Amino acid sequence: MSLLHEANTAALEAQLPPNERRWLKWLRRAGWGLAALYFAVAIAMLALRFWVLPSVGDHKERIAAAVSRALGEHVSIGGIEAEWFGLHPRLELTDVNVFDSRGEEALSLPYVAATVAWRSLLAGELRFRSIVLDRADLTIRRDPQGKLLVAGLAMKPDAKRDGSAADWLLKHGEIVIRESSVEWLDERRGAPPLRLERLDFLMQNDGRHHRFAVRAQLPHELASALELRGDLIGRTVAELAEWNGRLYAAFDYVDLAAWQTWVDYPFDVRSGRGALKLWLGFAQAALTEVSADVALADVATRFASNLPLLEVQTVRGQFGAQKRAVFELIDLDGERDVSYDAFARQLALVMKNGTELTPGDVSAQWRPAQSRAAARGEVVARSIELAPLALLGEYLPFPERARQALIAMAPEGRLTDVTFAWTGDIEEPATYTARGKFGDVGVRPYGYVPGVSKLSGSFDASDKGGSVVLTAKGMAVDYARLFPERTFAFDALGARVGWSFPQGDLHLRLDDVAFSNHDLAGMLSGTYRTGVKGVRAVDITARVSRAEGKHVYRYIPLLPPEAVAWLRDSIQSGTLVGDARFRIRGDPGDFPFRDPKSGSSGSADASPGARSTTRAAGRSSQTSRPTSCSTGPRSRSLASARTCSARRARAPPSWSPIPMRPDRRRCSSTERRKGRRTSS
């Protein structure tokens, strides 16, 4: 029986429908719920469109009361109509008046169109997708206490008030003002009213993000049409100090001096007219970015009270400055670092005196000292014309020492691909690096810097040393500290110069120095060193292929005045043609190296046509062949000589400009034989 019962039960269960899965049950219920919601929304929208909206005029007072509560000021509505705008109901209001706290009419709006946003249901208050105002006449006023009022409504409410008219406006998706006028009245500044006509305004709000654009016609004596845009981030007008963002303004024509009635410039502006585009950035109630694109004429400005007035005929280009936060991966001191950046792009100007600055690009960065790091900065320039920059240095707020150096050195020429970085105070940097190229550079002598002209090459320097590669044609040198005569010129010059500062000493290296002019031609290399106690050491090896004897003294550096006078007076004529080699080693102050441990030695081959008179300790001989000379520690000069080969020249016991006289005693037979052998 049990088997039969189980079989019957299994047969009956097979005929029943299968059990439905739980997730299918919930899915079916959700589908029915969505369908019900759809029909409920559809019925509500149909009721709103065909029953509520046609009778909205009967609820004019209730709508005015709701708007009054939202604004915090009394609002009256003359007429109201409703229509359907896409999927949103739209209200059209006429003769809307807003009254201030004193009961006086603050704003009159002939026409207002407001499209209701569905998020009003979630917010529990009236929110609009868009508000359109036509032919509005607004007054924006700053009272003597600095309080800002728009149409009599305070933009910064009291702390006790919950919300404000300004904050209520920020809650709507879009606000449009068309064909309106705005009057700006600054009672705190005591400035006359400034009126903007034919104003169009658009503002879009998305939570804390707000964007706006303004176009308006200004008084013709101030500027042409104004174009103003903004991209702002902020929560409430009551906390304007917490806002940040960027502003952009553009004028096809503007008179900068005329705007000083309403605007404070960071420096004195006497005149300036032309086109202007301006970008401003701000954060935490402080200006963080200023940049401009200008095309101005007749500009007169003074950057500091102790600087002269800068008068510019035309100026074009872009320039600006920025303060930005620097985020470090590992912040040891817990303080936010900041960096100041400045730039100029394609900046060109023509001054009233005719000086012209060709377009150039320059950028600079400076980071002030932090608790664990010294101040540091960097300047990068693609191309700089030095002559106009030196003239501008008198007018610009450069460091005093830098400005005085620019004025005194009066540089000219061009720098390209220049980078200069430093740490510490820029006037006395702790460390620095500099590299770049220069062409046709000329400067006047200043301090220990020699004066040069028409010098080209490249440089790479730092506080530990550096190098420079020089090339020049028709170069002139002006340096009284190093050479006997202040100025001399080279037809051609090429050199590689390096220097370093081991333990505070100066080590100077001269490599492959090739030179030529009407006095001499040759090559040299060597070193120059100074010690901590002022001890100097020179080791120079030179090869001279051509030299005018009477002008040799001009090119020997660091000679005492007595040596200069002796060389100038003693060598009266003679030309060296061929190949002369010499080496100078020792302290230049000890010239002519009477100490046998330091001195000069070398050999020279002169052409047969050389003619000169010499006074020198040593031996010389005259033949039809090139003359050879050898000099010892007591040498004063080296030249081909025409004198008795058997006679001796005698040097004075100490350095003196007194000419040496030849020894008048007769030559011995041995000396005569030596002279004949030398002649052969």
LOFI-123461 format. One record per residue (C-alpha): residue number from 1; x, z, y; chain. Coordinates in pm, whole numbers, m for minus. Last residue first. Example, Ala and Ser with C-alpha at 12.3 -4.5 7.8 and 13.67 -1.06 7.14 Angstrom:
2
2, 1367, 714, m106, A
1, 1230, 780, m450, A
***
This chain:
680
680, 12846, m3937, 8017, A
679, 12756, m3726, 8318, A
678, 12755, m3407, 8106, A
677, 13100, m3488, 7976, A
676, 13220, m3551, 8331, A
675, 13071, m3216, 8451, A
674, 13231, m3027, 8167, A
673, 13565, m3190, 8257, A
672, 13515, m3085, 8620, A
671, 13440, m2726, 8513, A
670, 13756, m2715, 8305, A
669, 13956, m2855, 8593, A
668, 13830, m2575, 8814, A
667, 13587, m2639, 9093, A
666, 13704, m2550, 9439, A
665, 13544, m2250, 9612, A
664, 13255, m2324, 9846, A
663, 12982, m2141, 9646, A
662, 12649, m2297, 9749, A
661, 12430, m2105, 9996, A
660, 12100, m1947, 9901, A
659, 11820, m1976, 10154, A
658, 11688, m1640, 10291, A
657, 11331, m1589, 10162, A
656, 11456, m1290, 9974, A
655, 11435, m1147, 9624, A
654, 11740, m939, 9552, A
653, 12112, m1001, 9503, A
652, 12093, m1340, 9669, A
651, 12125, m1637, 9435, A
650, 12443, m1835, 9407, A
649, 12450, m2203, 9348, A
648, 12752, m2326, 9162, A
647, 12959, m2635, 9230, A
646, 13088, m2859, 8956, A
645, 12774, m3076, 8940, A
644, 12787, m3125, 9313, A
643, 12433, m3164, 9437, A
642, 12127, m3383, 9391, A
641, 11882, m3179, 9190, A
640, 11584, m3239, 8960, A
639, 11355, m2943, 8993, A
638, 11294, m2586, 8868, A
637, 11249, m2296, 9102, A
636, 11359, m1934, 9159, A
635, 11547, m1871, 8836, A
634, 11711, m1529, 8781, A
633, 11587, m1492, 8421, A
632, 11746, m1817, 8318, A
631, 11693, m2178, 8391, A
630, 11793, m2497, 8212, A
629, 11795, m2834, 8374, A
628, 11794, m3187, 8244, A
627, 11833, m3491, 8466, A
626, 11704, m3827, 8356, A
625, 11991, m4073, 8334, A
624, 12193, m4210, 8623, A
623, 12343, m3867, 8646, A
622, 12305, m3555, 8854, A
621, 12378, m3214, 8706, A
620, 12222, m2872, 8731, A
619, 12326, m2525, 8626, A
618, 12173, m2183, 8698, A
617, 12062, m1997, 9010, A
616, 11854, m2222, 9224, A
615, 11849, m2372, 9568, A
614, 11719, m2725, 9539, A
613, 11740, m3047, 9730, A
612, 11531, m3337, 9615, A
611, 11535, m3693, 9490, A
610, 11382, m3818, 9171, A
609, 11450, m4186, 9107, A
608, 11605, m4124, 8771, A
607, 11277, m3976, 8634, A
606, 11263, m3610, 8546, A
605, 11284, m3437, 8210, A
604, 11213, m3067, 8221, A
603, 11305, m2768, 8008, A
602, 11171, m2420, 7981, A
601, 11219, m2052, 8056, A
600, 11039, m1795, 8261, A
599, 11077, m1421, 8282, A
598, 11028, m1090, 8112, A
597, 11277, m874, 7923, A
596, 11557, m994, 8149, A
595, 11394, m805, 8443, A
594, 11454, m1020, 8750, A
593, 11121, m1189, 8684, A
592, 11085, m1408, 8996, A
591, 10807, m1272, 9005, A
590, 10742, m904, 8935, A
589, 10387, m907, 9077, A
588, 10299, m1185, 8837, A
587, 10366, m944, 8547, A
586, 10527, m1130, 8260, A
585, 10538, m1471, 8099, A
584, 10561, m1813, 8255, A
583, 10628, m2110, 8032, A
582, 10751, m2452, 8121, A
581, 10720, m2812, 8015, A
580, 10796, m3121, 8219, A
579, 10708, m3475, 8104, A
578, 10769, m3789, 8303, A
577, 10745, m3827, 8677, A
576, 10851, m3534, 8891, A
575, 10857, m3617, 9256, A
574, 11097, m3474, 9509, A
573, 11081, m3333, 9857, A
572, 11127, m3018, 10067, A
571, 11147, m2749, 9804, A
570, 11300, m2451, 9982, A
569, 11048, m2382, 10259, A
568, 10732, m2383, 10049, A
567, 10896, m2208, 9755, A
566, 11044, m1935, 9977, A
565, 10721, m1880, 10171, A
564, 10516, m1848, 9854, A
563, 10768, m1611, 9698, A
562, 10764, m1389, 10006, A
561, 10383, m1385, 10010, A
560, 10365, m1247, 9654, A
559, 10247, m1500, 9395, A
558, 9914, m1451, 9217, A
557, 9856, m1814, 9126, A
556, 10100, m2107, 9133, A
555, 9906, m2414, 9249, A
554, 9996, m2434, 9618, A
553, 10365, m2366, 9552, A
552, 10404, m2707, 9386, A
551, 10333, m2893, 9708, A
550, 10694, m2983, 9809, A
549, 10778, m3087, 9455, A
548, 10504, m3344, 9409, A
547, 10420, m3330, 9041, A
546, 10347, m3561, 8748, A
545, 10337, m3508, 8372, A
544, 10325, m3130, 8389, A
543, 10304, m2938, 8063, A
542, 10210, m2575, 8090, A
541, 10243, m2254, 7889, A
540, 10100, m1943, 8049, A
539, 10153, m1580, 7948, A
538, 10047, m1347, 8227, A
537, 10038, m968, 8212, A
536, 9885, m730, 8459, A
535, 9900, m352, 8481, A
534, 9608, m217, 8686, A
533, 9610, 125, 8527, A
532, 9339, 37, 8276, A
531, 9525, m277, 8185, A
530, 9488, m638, 8302, A
529, 9543, m948, 8092, A
528, 9591, m1321, 8153, A
527, 9628, m1572, 7874, A
526, 9758, m1922, 7824, A
525, 9693, m2292, 7830, A
524, 9809, m2576, 8049, A
523, 9772, m2948, 8102, A
522, 9910, m3196, 8352, A
521, 9871, m3380, 8678, A
520, 10014, m3304, 9021, A
519, 9986, m3354, 9394, A
518, 9732, m3638, 9432, A
517, 9498, m3475, 9180, A
516, 9495, m3406, 8808, A
515, 9391, m3131, 8571, A
514, 9357, m3057, 8200, A
513, 9298, m2698, 8080, A
512, 9293, m2709, 7701, A
511, 9242, m2335, 7655, A
510, 9269, m2059, 7913, A
509, 9202, m1708, 7782, A
508, 9130, m1404, 7999, A
507, 9160, m1049, 7865, A
506, 9023, m787, 8103, A
505, 9069, m424, 8000, A
504, 8782, m177, 7949, A
503, 8871, m94, 7589, A
502, 8857, m464, 7498, A
501, 8686, m657, 7779, A
500, 8663, m1026, 7684, A
499, 8719, m1365, 7843, A
498, 8708, m1731, 7755, A
497, 8785, m2046, 7951, A
496, 8763, m2402, 7822, A
495, 8883, m2659, 8071, A
494, 8842, m3003, 8224, A
493, 8932, m3109, 8574, A
492, 8943, m3444, 8754, A
491, 9023, m3550, 9111, A
490, 9108, m3190, 9187, A
489, 9087, m3029, 9531, A
488, 9256, m2750, 9724, A
487, 9136, m2460, 9935, A
486, 9264, m2115, 10034, A
485, 9635, m2179, 10012, A
484, 9849, m1926, 9826, A
483, 9617, m1908, 9525, A
482, 9430, m1618, 9361, A
481, 9258, m1409, 9629, A
480, 9227, m1702, 9873, A
479, 8978, m1882, 9652, A
478, 8820, m2211, 9760, A
477, 8835, m2477, 9488, A
476, 8725, m2840, 9533, A
475, 8601, m3071, 9257, A
474, 8619, m3450, 9281, A
473, 8527, m3486, 8917, A
472, 8444, m3181, 8711, A
471, 8409, m3055, 8357, A
470, 8413, m2688, 8263, A
469, 8332, m2509, 7938, A
468, 8264, m2137, 7981, A
467, 8317, m1844, 7750, A
466, 8202, m1487, 7711, A
465, 8286, m1121, 7712, A
464, 8147, m782, 7613, A
463, 7890, m762, 7897, A
462, 7770, m1105, 7794, A
461, 7848, m1470, 7861, A
460, 7771, m1820, 7736, A
459, 7842, m2097, 7985, A
458, 7803, m2472, 8023, A
457, 7963, m2747, 8231, A
456, 7961, m2899, 8578, A
455, 8147, m2828, 8902, A
454, 8090, m3035, 9215, A
453, 8205, m2756, 9449, A
452, 8384, m2426, 9405, A
451, 8425, m2092, 9583, A
450, 8585, m1817, 9382, A
449, 8391, m1509, 9265, A
448, 8588, m1186, 9322, A
447, 8383, m1094, 9629, A
446, 8197, m1405, 9738, A
445, 8360, m1746, 9769, A
444, 8107, m2018, 9863, A
443, 7922, m2186, 9582, A
442, 7895, m2537, 9435, A
441, 7734, m2663, 9118, A
440, 7733, m3033, 9036, A
439, 7564, m2958, 8703, A
438, 7504, m2633, 8518, A
437, 7419, m2538, 8162, A
436, 7293, m2214, 8011, A
435, 7381, m1875, 7873, A
434, 7355, m1515, 7985, A
433, 7366, m1183, 7801, A
432, 7347, m835, 7950, A
431, 7421, m470, 7881, A
430, 7406, m154, 8094, A
429, 7278, m354, 8388, A
428, 7378, m258, 8746, A
427, 7142, m450, 8978, A
426, 6904, m525, 8689, A
425, 6879, m154, 8603, A
424, 6892, m97, 8228, A
423, 6898, m371, 7966, A
422, 6960, m738, 8035, A
421, 6862, m1092, 7942, A
420, 6949, m1420, 8117, A
419, 6852, m1757, 7971, A
418, 6923, m2089, 8143, A
417, 6820, m2424, 7998, A
416, 6924, m2606, 8317, A
415, 7095, m2498, 8639, A
414, 7126, m2742, 8930, A
413, 7352, m2786, 9231, A
412, 7397, m2569, 9538, A
411, 7479, m2205, 9596, A
410, 7486, m2045, 9944, A
409, 7729, m1769, 9830, A
408, 7648, m1533, 10120, A
407, 7269, m1580, 10115, A
406, 7246, m1559, 9737, A
405, 7470, m1249, 9730, A
404, 7260, m1077, 9997, A
403, 6943, m1147, 9798, A
402, 7094, m1019, 9474, A
401, 7217, m700, 9642, A
400, 6878, m634, 9802, A
399, 6677, m688, 9485, A
398, 6453, m993, 9539, A
397, 6138, m967, 9751, A
396, 6141, m1334, 9862, A
395, 6217, m1457, 10215, A
394, 6598, m1468, 10224, A
393, 6603, m1575, 9860, A
392, 6407, m1884, 9959, A
391, 6721, m2040, 10108, A
390, 6919, m1963, 9793, A
389, 6639, m2105, 9579, A
388, 6639, m2424, 9786, A
387, 7013, m2472, 9719, A
386, 7007, m2368, 9354, A
385, 6764, m2620, 9207, A
384, 6650, m2457, 8883, A
383, 6556, m2624, 8553, A
382, 6430, m2486, 8223, A
381, 6452, m2126, 8334, A
380, 6430, m1814, 8118, A
379, 6459, m1462, 8262, A
378, 6470, m1156, 8038, A
377, 6418, m784, 8083, A
376, 6505, m441, 7958, A
375, 6440, m80, 8050, A
374, 6600, 172, 7821, A
373, 6436, 290, 7499, A
372, 6347, 633, 7358, A
371, 6112, 776, 7622, A
370, 6027, 432, 7758, A
369, 6208, 234, 8025, A
368, 6014, m54, 8176, A
367, 5970, m384, 7991, A
366, 6040, m694, 8198, A
365, 5971, m1060, 8124, A
364, 6047, m1369, 8328, A
363, 5949, m1736, 8315, A
362, 6074, m2032, 8518, A
361, 5973, m2399, 8519, A
360, 6078, m2641, 8793, A
359, 5936, m2901, 9031, A
358, 6178, m2993, 9312, A
357, 6225, m2745, 9597, A
356, 6250, m2928, 9929, A
355, 6409, m2804, 10252, A
354, 6261, m2992, 10547, A
353, 6261, m2705, 10800, A
352, 5886, m2654, 10748, A
351, 5949, m2592, 10379, A
350, 5857, m2835, 10103, A
349, 5741, m2684, 9776, A
348, 5740, m2750, 9404, A
347, 5631, m2528, 9114, A
346, 5602, m2728, 8792, A
345, 5537, m2402, 8611, A
344, 5613, m2054, 8745, A
343, 5599, m1745, 8525, A
342, 5576, m1367, 8523, A
341, 5548, m1114, 8241, A
340, 5532, m734, 8259, A
339, 5544, m548, 7928, A
338, 5378, m224, 7825, A
337, 5456, 28, 7554, A
336, 5183, 259, 7423, A
335, 5325, 605, 7367, A
334, 5345, 776, 7026, A
333, 5722, 819, 7056, A
332, 5824, 667, 6723, A
331, 5584, 373, 6709, A
330, 5654, 175, 6392, A
329, 5486, m166, 6381, A
328, 5502, m193, 6759, A
327, 5216, m302, 6983, A
326, 5307, m419, 7332, A
325, 5034, m386, 7596, A
324, 5014, m649, 7867, A
323, 5075, m677, 8239, A
322, 5063, m1035, 8365, A
321, 5208, m1242, 8648, A
320, 5135, m1586, 8787, A
319, 5250, m1928, 8896, A
318, 5124, m2285, 8884, A
317, 5226, m2577, 9099, A
316, 5209, m2720, 9449, A
315, 5334, m2603, 9790, A
314, 5328, m2793, 10118, A
313, 5467, m2732, 10470, A
312, 5591, m2382, 10398, A
311, 5663, m2109, 10652, A
310, 5807, m1783, 10518, A
309, 5805, m1502, 10776, A
308, 6115, m1284, 10761, A
307, 6145, m984, 10527, A
306, 6136, m612, 10617, A
305, 5755, m592, 10611, A
304, 5738, m751, 10268, A
303, 5608, m1079, 10123, A
302, 5544, m1249, 10459, A
301, 5327, m1560, 10461, A
300, 5278, m1891, 10639, A
299, 5130, m2182, 10445, A
298, 5062, m2510, 10625, A
297, 4952, m2690, 10307, A
296, 4823, m2581, 9967, A
295, 4791, m2732, 9619, A
294, 4763, m2425, 9399, A
293, 4713, m2321, 9038, A
292, 4704, m1943, 9027, A
291, 4769, m1654, 8792, A
290, 4698, m1283, 8813, A
289, 4675, m1053, 8512, A
288, 4639, m680, 8448, A
287, 4439, m556, 8748, A
286, 4327, m198, 8690, A
285, 3987, m36, 8627, A
284, 4073, 22, 8258, A
283, 4124, m351, 8205, A
282, 4152, m651, 8437, A
281, 4237, m1020, 8426, A
280, 4225, m1259, 8720, A
279, 4254, m1639, 8718, A
278, 4262, m1842, 9041, A
277, 4227, m2211, 9116, A
276, 4303, m2319, 9471, A
275, 4283, m2636, 9679, A
274, 4406, m2642, 10039, A
273, 4469, m2426, 10342, A
272, 4725, m2156, 10424, A
271, 4779, m1929, 10723, A
270, 4905, m1583, 10824, A
269, 4901, m1416, 10482, A
268, 5064, m1070, 10465, A
267, 5107, m941, 10111, A
266, 4897, m792, 9826, A
265, 4592, m964, 9978, A
264, 4282, m763, 10074, A
263, 3961, m967, 10078, A
262, 3655, m964, 10311, A
261, 3801, m1030, 10658, A
260, 4119, m1160, 10493, A
259, 3918, m1466, 10382, A
258, 4000, m1661, 10701, A
257, 4374, m1654, 10620, A
256, 4327, m1824, 10284, A
255, 4127, m2121, 10412, A
254, 3985, m2282, 10099, A
253, 3917, m2635, 9977, A
252, 3835, m2763, 9627, A
251, 3784, m2399, 9539, A
250, 3800, m2244, 9191, A
249, 3746, m1891, 9062, A
248, 3805, m1748, 8714, A
247, 3754, m1390, 8600, A
246, 3881, m1219, 8285, A
245, 3776, m913, 8085, A
244, 3780, m537, 8064, A
243, 3524, m261, 8120, A
242, 3600, 110, 8085, A
241, 3615, 173, 8461, A
240, 3270, 15, 8490, A
239, 3121, 311, 8303, A
238, 2780, 345, 8471, A
237, 2746, m32, 8440, A
236, 2711, 16, 8065, A
235, 2870, m120, 7748, A
234, 3152, m347, 7859, A
233, 3329, m670, 7771, A
232, 3355, m947, 8029, A
231, 3407, m1324, 8043, A
230, 3361, m1443, 8399, A
229, 3315, m1765, 8591, A
228, 3313, m1855, 8961, A
227, 3286, m2199, 9121, A
226, 3261, m2187, 9500, A
225, 3168, m2494, 9706, A
224, 3401, m2563, 10000, A
223, 3578, m2285, 10181, A
222, 3586, m2052, 10479, A
221, 3495, m2266, 10782, A
220, 3234, m2450, 10570, A
219, 3036, m2134, 10503, A
218, 3006, m2106, 10124, A
217, 2792, m2314, 9886, A
216, 2734, m2158, 9545, A
215, 2807, m2203, 9176, A
214, 2818, m1901, 8947, A
213, 2896, m1859, 8576, A
212, 2850, m1556, 8352, A
211, 2957, m1412, 8019, A
210, 2882, m1067, 7876, A
209, 2996, m914, 7545, A
208, 2884, m556, 7478, A
207, 2570, m669, 7291, A
206, 2542, m1043, 7339, A
205, 2459, m1118, 7701, A
204, 2453, m1458, 7872, A
203, 2450, m1490, 8252, A
202, 2381, m1806, 8452, A
201, 2371, m1830, 8831, A
200, 2297, m2116, 9070, A
199, 2334, m2051, 9443, A
198, 2225, m2300, 9705, A
197, 2354, m2071, 9982, A
196, 2613, m1791, 9986, A
195, 2610, m1560, 10290, A
194, 2888, m1327, 10401, A
193, 2771, m1049, 10634, A
192, 3027, m921, 10890, A
191, 3293, m678, 10766, A
190, 3282, m303, 10830, A
189, 3485, m237, 10515, A
188, 3249, 35, 10390, A
187, 2946, m157, 10514, A
186, 3029, m462, 10303, A
185, 2725, m690, 10316, A
184, 2716, m983, 10076, A
183, 2415, m1214, 10116, A
182, 2291, m1417, 9823, A
181, 2079, m1734, 9820, A
180, 1874, m1907, 9550, A
179, 1830, m2253, 9406, A
178, 1827, m2124, 9047, A
177, 1890, m1784, 8886, A
176, 1915, m1774, 8506, A
175, 1942, m1459, 8290, A
174, 2003, m1486, 7916, A
173, 1983, m1258, 7613, A
172, 1843, m948, 7781, A
171, 2001, m603, 7748, A
170, 2238, m653, 8044, A
169, 1939, m664, 8283, A
168, 1836, m316, 8172, A
167, 2188, m190, 8240, A
166, 2170, m321, 8596, A
165, 1823, m170, 8656, A
164, 1942, 164, 8530, A
163, 1944, 376, 8215, A
162, 1856, 738, 8158, A
161, 1905, 904, 8495, A
160, 2083, 1239, 8510, A
159, 2430, 1079, 8542, A
158, 2327, 910, 8864, A
157, 2315, 533, 8856, A
156, 2596, 287, 8925, A
155, 2443, m50, 9018, A
154, 2199, 112, 9261, A
153, 1896, m105, 9337, A
152, 1848, m210, 9700, A
151, 1854, m578, 9614, A
150, 2186, m516, 9442, A
149, 2346, m187, 9549, A
148, 2712, m85, 9513, A
147, 2820, 264, 9621, A
146, 3148, 268, 9813, A
145, 3058, 571, 10029, A
144, 3008, 349, 10337, A
143, 2750, 140, 10143, A
142, 2834, m171, 9947, A
141, 2550, m421, 9966, A
140, 2428, m717, 9764, A
139, 2124, m884, 9920, A
138, 1930, m1133, 9709, A
137, 1693, m1415, 9813, A
136, 1544, m1572, 9499, A
135, 1435, m1936, 9497, A
134, 1370, m1946, 9121, A
133, 1436, m1670, 8867, A
132, 1454, m1741, 8493, A
131, 1467, m1461, 8236, A
130, 1564, m1536, 7877, A
129, 1523, m1382, 7531, A
128, 1353, m1088, 7691, A
127, 1337, m729, 7572, A
126, 1044, m489, 7631, A
125, 1096, m158, 7460, A
124, 1075, m20, 7105, A
123, 1405, m178, 7016, A
122, 1281, m317, 6683, A
121, 962, m473, 6825, A
120, 1152, m594, 7135, A
119, 1377, m779, 6891, A
118, 1113, m1052, 6896, A
117, 1243, m1167, 7234, A
116, 993, m1243, 7514, A
115, 1059, m1547, 7732, A
114, 1040, m1458, 8100, A
113, 970, m1702, 8384, A
112, 983, m1560, 8736, A
111, 861, m1728, 9055, A
110, 835, m1624, 9420, A
109, 1072, m1329, 9379, A
108, 1085, m1069, 9655, A
107, 1349, m799, 9641, A
106, 1404, m465, 9814, A
105, 1057, m397, 9954, A
104, 1059, m46, 10091, A
103, 922, 249, 9892, A
102, 1223, 469, 9968, A
101, 1339, 450, 9604, A
100, 1350, 71, 9623, A
99, 1061, m171, 9578, A
98, 1065, m487, 9362, A
97, 814, m765, 9436, A
96, 698, m1043, 9202, A
95, 489, m1311, 9371, A
94, 443, m1521, 9056, A
93, 500, m1444, 8688, A
92, 526, m1688, 8400, A
91, 532, m1521, 8056, A
90, 665, m1690, 7744, A
89, 582, m1613, 7382, A
88, 857, m1711, 7140, A
87, 857, m1955, 6846, A
86, 901, m2260, 7069, A
85, 774, m2155, 7410, A
84, 407, m2050, 7376, A
83, 228, m1986, 7703, A
82, 135, m1698, 7932, A
81, 23, m1662, 8293, A
80, 74, m1384, 8545, A
79, m9, m1334, 8910, A
78, 87, m1105, 9198, A
77, 315, m868, 9005, A
76, 432, m535, 9150, A
75, 746, m345, 9050, A
74, 836, 19, 9129, A
73, 1193, 111, 9033, A
72, 1348, 256, 8715, A
71, 1400, m94, 8586, A
70, 1253, m32, 8237, A
69, 975, 193, 8363, A
68, 885, m58, 8631, A
67, 880, m343, 8374, A
66, 635, m148, 8158, A
65, 417, m65, 8464, A
64, 408, m432, 8566, A
63, 300, m528, 8212, A
62, 21, m266, 8219, A
61, m92, m388, 8562, A
60, m108, m751, 8453, A
59, m306, m679, 8134, A
58, m606, m899, 8225, A
57, m368, m1183, 8292, A
56, m261, m1167, 7928, A
55, m603, m1292, 7820, A
54, m493, m1635, 7702, A
53, m184, m1477, 7544, A
52, m371, m1223, 7327, A
51, m636, m1439, 7154, A
50, m511, m1789, 7070, A
49, m136, m1740, 7069, A
48, m115, m1375, 6975, A
47, m387, m1412, 6710, A
46, m210, m1713, 6567, A
45, 118, m1525, 6575, A
44, m41, m1225, 6402, A
43, m205, m1443, 6134, A
42, 125, m1616, 6068, A
41, 308, m1285, 6054, A
40, 53, m1148, 5803, A
39, 64, m1472, 5600, A
38, 441, m1452, 5578, A
37, 435, m1081, 5497, A
36, 191, m1141, 5210, A
35, 410, m1418, 5074, A
34, 714, m1195, 5104, A
33, 536, m918, 4911, A
32, 416, m1157, 4640, A
31, 771, m1277, 4592, A
30, 904, m921, 4585, A
29, 651, m831, 4311, A
28, 752, m1129, 4099, A
27, 1118, m1037, 4137, A
26, 1046, m678, 4036, A
25, 874, m788, 3715, A
24, 1146, m1037, 3635, A
23, 1403, m759, 3672, A
22, 1211, m544, 3421, A
21, 1196, m802, 3140, A
20, 845, m895, 3015, A
19, 762, m791, 2654, A
18, 671, m1091, 2431, A
17, 302, m1197, 2389, A
16, 125, m1051, 2071, A
15, 76, m1273, 1755, A
14, 407, m1160, 1602, A
13, 297, m800, 1645, A
12, m14, m863, 1427, A
11, 190, m1018, 1147, A
10, 444, m732, 1156, A
9, 162, m478, 1128, A
8, 3, m662, 832, A
7, 335, m669, 648, A
6, 395, m301, 712, A
5, 52, m215, 574, A
4, 105, m425, 259, A
3, 440, m254, 195, A
2, 282, 83, 243, A
1, 0, 0, 0, A
***
